[in-house]
């Protein structure tokens, strides 16, 4: 997406959300929900999910481990993740899950695309029983779409842990550094692999 168009889209969304807050602040805050996903490089997953209608913000960070205050240089035990804040009146958690699935390689438990290791393995972190149930249902749905037994889908579904936001330069990396981002994404083979797995299901990249 063109950075200028994205800027104005965010400005409009921010203005609209501000009007909602002024008119009915408690209801507006109550509607916002969070989801946490790990799916390889957080630059890419952030960029893939933030363009969805109903998504308010996407933040890159670290989660899944026990290390306090992880950094990019030291996040041992954690995965690179994104925290998605969304309006469920516009996009449901089920729809968000579907968009997560079609932007990862569900067969790879040892990393994603060219990024290897525990930091990059795919995980759905759930905040409550409702999210956990819907995540498990989504896995069954995806197994049917791909005509693959669900036990061959290597995306873990586990309880959420503390989310640690990543360094400022990682946030909106694709928008702030389009040349570097696009070179990395292409050279990593992410889109070619996604097209091979998902075909027409993934048309956004």
C-alpha positions, 0 to 999 in steps of 0.5 A, a space after each residue: 500500500 502506498 505510504 501516503 494512502 496508508 497515512 491518510 487511511 490511518 488519519 481517517 480511522 483515528 479521527 473516526 475512532 476519536 468521535 466514537 470515544 467522545 460520543 460513547 467512550 465506555 462502549 468504544 473501549 469495551 468493543 476493542 479486543 486483542 489477539 497475539 500471533 507468531 508467524 515468522 518475521 514480525 515486520 511481515 505479519 504486522 504489515 499483512 494484518 494491519 491492512 484489514 478493515 476493523 484492525 485498529 493497531 498492530 504492534 510488533 513484539 516478543 512473547 512466549 518466553 520467560 525472559 523479562 524485557 526481551 530485546 531484538 538482540 536477546 529474546 531467548 525463549 520468545 517468539 517474534 509476535 504481533 499484537 492485534 487490537 481490533 473491533 469485533 463489530 467489524 472483523 471477528 476473531 474467526 476472520 482474523 484467525 483465517 487471515 493469520 493462517 493464510 499468511 503463514 506456512 502451517 507445515 513448518 514448526 521450525 521457523 517460517 520461510 528463510 527465518 529458522 529457529 524457535 523465534 520464528 515458529 508459528 503460534 496462536 496465543 489465546 487470551 481466554 477460553 472463547 479464543 482458544 475454542 475458536 482457534 481450535 475450530 479454525 485449525 479444523 477448518 484449515 485442515 479441510 481447506 488444505 485437505 490435510 490432517 489437522 495433526 500435520 498443521 504445526 501451528 501451536 495454540 497456547 495460552 497467552 503470556 506477557 507481550 513485550 513491545 519491540 523496539 521503536 524502529 521495528 514498528 511499521 517497518 514496512 512503511 518506514 523502510 519499503 525498499 529494505 522490507 520488500 527486498 527482505 520479503 522477496 529474498 526470503 521467499 515468503 510470498 512464493 511459498 504462501 502462493 504455493 500453499 494457499 493459491 487463490 486463498 491468499 490474494 493480498 500479497 
